[in-house]
Every structure is written in C-alpha cells, then in structure tokens.
Amino acid sequence: MLVENTQTQMRKGILEYCILCVIAKGEIYASDIIAELKKAQLLVVEGTLYPLLTRLKNNGLLSYNWVESTSGPPRKYYVLSDDGRRVLEQLDKTWQELAFAVQTSIEGRK
C-alpha cells in the first residue's frame, strides 16, 4: 500500500539522524540505543541497527570502545567522533528546515 511504503521511507530517512542524536548524549551500548529509539516510538531491531552503526563507523562518524562486563563478554559502546559531531550539527540545521517546511505545509492546508 502506498501509505505504508511512504511511512517506511520517512522512518528510514530519519533513522540515522536519530541514532546520531542518541549517541551524542554519551557513550552507549547498542541495546540501549534501541531502547532510546523505542521510547521515541521509533521501533528498530538489531538487524537494522548494527549495519547502520557499521556504516556510520566506516564513514568516520563514530567509534567504539570495548568495556568489560560483569555478566558476560565485553560490550561495545559507541561514541560520536569529532566528524560525527560536525555532521550532526549540519543535520540539526537540515532537520529544523525540514520540520519548518512540513509544519508550514500542514498549516497551509487547513
């Protein structure tokens, strides 16, 4: 259905931005990223998240640290790189412009 496809594309379009926003709060474990996105009602599964994290890392936007765990194997915690912070600042501006455009369009139809 057209509506479902459009909704899916809209969510995909903002997912990387939301992930960067979550990681910008501080060093974070992947399952905690998923929990934060769920709190924001943006449902993401590990099979979607890990490839995105790998791509963001390969693009130099984040790095990770291994931290020993008291209840199992070491955990990988993600953090934004300096380039990641610069990109996030640019995406913040883009989001503000897009949000304004959408809000203006919505108001214009009433």
Buried (B, 14 or more C-beta within 10 A) or exposed (E): EEEEEEEEEEEEEBBBBBBBBBBBEEBBBBEBBBEBBEEEEBEBEEEBBEEBBEEBBEEEBBBBEEEEEEEEEEBEBBBBBEEBEEBBEEBBEEBEEEEEEEEEEEEEEE
